[in-house]
Amino acid sequence: MEDIFLNFIKILATIMGVIMSLGYFPQAYKVYKNQSSKDISISAFVIFSLGTLTWLIYGLIIMDIPIILGFVLGVIGSWLVLILSLIYRRRA
């Protein structure tokens, strides 16, 4: 019974990690489409970007698939928002 519950939680954590990480992409698209990052908090996205990268590295070190899958997209999305925000902040 414990194994079934643990497997369920691992699957749920993986799915939710991926879904949560997808949340960065609409923001990245908005920054790119508007070519403006005036409403983006650079400091918040520095924290998000470093946090997602740290969790991904940790997941890779311990070889934990739910963490790795959950944070691969988070790293891509958060860094994309951060980089686009810095690019379009300079143009303003």
Backbone torsions as a table, in degrees:
resi	resn	phi	psi	omega
1	MET	NA	-40.9	178.9
2	GLU	-63.2	-39.3	179.8
3	ASP	-63.8	-38.9	178.7
4	ILE	-64.3	-44.9	179.6
5	PHE	-64.7	-44.4	-179.9
6	LEU	-62.7	-42.6	177.6
7	ASN	-64.3	-39.8	177.4
8	PHE	-61.5	-45.3	179.8
9	ILE	-64.5	-39.5	177.8
10	LYS	-63.2	-43.6	178.6
11	ILE	-65.4	-45.0	178.9
12	LEU	-62.3	-42.9	179.0
13	ALA	-62.7	-39.8	178.6
14	THR	-64.7	-47.8	-179.5
15	ILE	-62.2	-47.6	-178.8
16	MET	-66.9	-36.4	176.8
17	GLY	-61.0	-43.3	178.3
18	VAL	-66.2	-45.7	-179.6
19	ILE	-61.7	-45.4	179.6
20	MET	-63.1	-39.2	-179.8
21	SER	-66.8	-29.0	177.4
22	LEU	-65.6	-17.6	-179.2
23	GLY	-63.5	-19.7	178.6
24	TYR	-75.0	-28.9	-172.1
25	PHE	-67.9	-38.9	174.2
26	PRO	-61.1	-35.6	178.0
27	GLN	-66.8	-43.6	178.2
28	ALA	-61.0	-42.7	179.1
29	TYR	-62.3	-41.9	-179.5
30	LYS	-63.6	-43.3	178.5
31	VAL	-62.5	-45.2	-179.4
32	TYR	-64.9	-46.4	-177.5
33	LYS	-62.7	-45.0	-178.3
34	ASN	-84.0	-12.3	-175.0
35	GLN	48.7	42.8	-179.8
36	SER	-147.8	140.2	176.2
37	SER	-127.7	26.6	-175.6
38	LYS	-63.3	-26.8	-179.1
39	ASP	-98.0	8.0	-178.3
40	ILE	-97.7	133.2	175.2
41	SER	-85.4	106.7	180.0
42	ILE	-60.8	-42.9	-178.3
43	SER	-62.6	-38.2	178.1
44	ALA	-64.5	-41.9	-178.5
45	PHE	-75.4	-23.6	170.4
46	VAL	-63.9	-45.7	179.2
47	ILE	-63.5	-47.6	179.1
48	PHE	-59.3	-45.0	-176.9
49	SER	-64.3	-45.1	178.6
50	LEU	-68.8	-36.6	178.9
51	GLY	-65.6	-46.0	179.3
52	THR	-65.9	-37.9	177.9
53	LEU	-65.0	-41.8	178.8
54	THR	-62.0	-45.3	179.2
55	TRP	-64.9	-37.9	177.8
56	LEU	-64.1	-45.5	178.4
57	ILE	-60.6	-44.2	177.9
58	TYR	-60.1	-45.5	178.5
59	GLY	-60.8	-38.8	177.9
60	LEU	-67.6	-39.8	179.8
61	ILE	-63.1	-44.4	-177.9
62	ILE	-92.0	0.6	179.3
63	MET	54.2	50.6	179.1
64	ASP	-102.3	107.0	-174.6
65	ILE	-58.9	-44.2	178.7
66	PRO	-59.1	-40.0	179.1
67	ILE	-68.8	-44.9	-178.7
68	ILE	-60.7	-51.5	-178.6
69	LEU	-65.0	-36.6	-179.9
70	GLY	-67.6	-31.9	-173.3
71	PHE	-105.4	-9.6	175.6
72	VAL	-59.7	-51.2	179.1
73	LEU	-67.5	-33.0	178.0
74	GLY	-63.7	-40.4	177.2
75	VAL	-63.8	-48.7	-179.5
76	ILE	-60.4	-49.2	-176.8
77	GLY	-66.3	-46.2	-177.2
78	SER	-67.9	-40.3	178.1
79	TRP	-68.9	-34.0	177.0
80	LEU	-63.2	-46.3	177.7
81	VAL	-61.3	-45.7	-178.7
82	LEU	-61.2	-48.8	-178.0
83	ILE	-65.1	-46.2	177.7
84	LEU	-61.7	-39.2	179.1
85	SER	-63.2	-40.8	178.4
86	LEU	-68.3	-39.5	178.4
87	ILE	-62.9	-49.9	-176.0
88	TYR	-79.6	-16.4	173.5
89	ARG	-70.6	-39.1	-179.4
90	ARG	-68.0	-29.9	-178.7
91	ARG	-77.6	-19.2	-175.4
92	ALA	-75.4	NA	NA
